[in-house]
Amino acid sequence: MILQIVLGILGIAIGLVLIAKTEWFIENFGRIEWAEQKLGTEGGTRLFYKIIGLVFIFFAFVYMTGLWDEFLNGTLGRIFGSKK
């Protein structure tokens, strides 16, 4: 339980850094051509980093609260047929 909380907080921190320091990531790692083409002309890379940050935060909360099994059963379980 303590490990879940620590890893959840770490995941939330990573997500917040990705969202808050998007410009730093672009300066150091460059633009992502796929994101520029598919997500917008000039701000696609910025949007991509922010979406990845939000995904980190979401999954960190799901893991930290112990709802991982329920989340998978509620989403992928419906697609592949849950055995419950």
Order of alpha helices (4+ residues) and beta strands (2+ residues): alpha-alpha-alpha-alpha-alpha
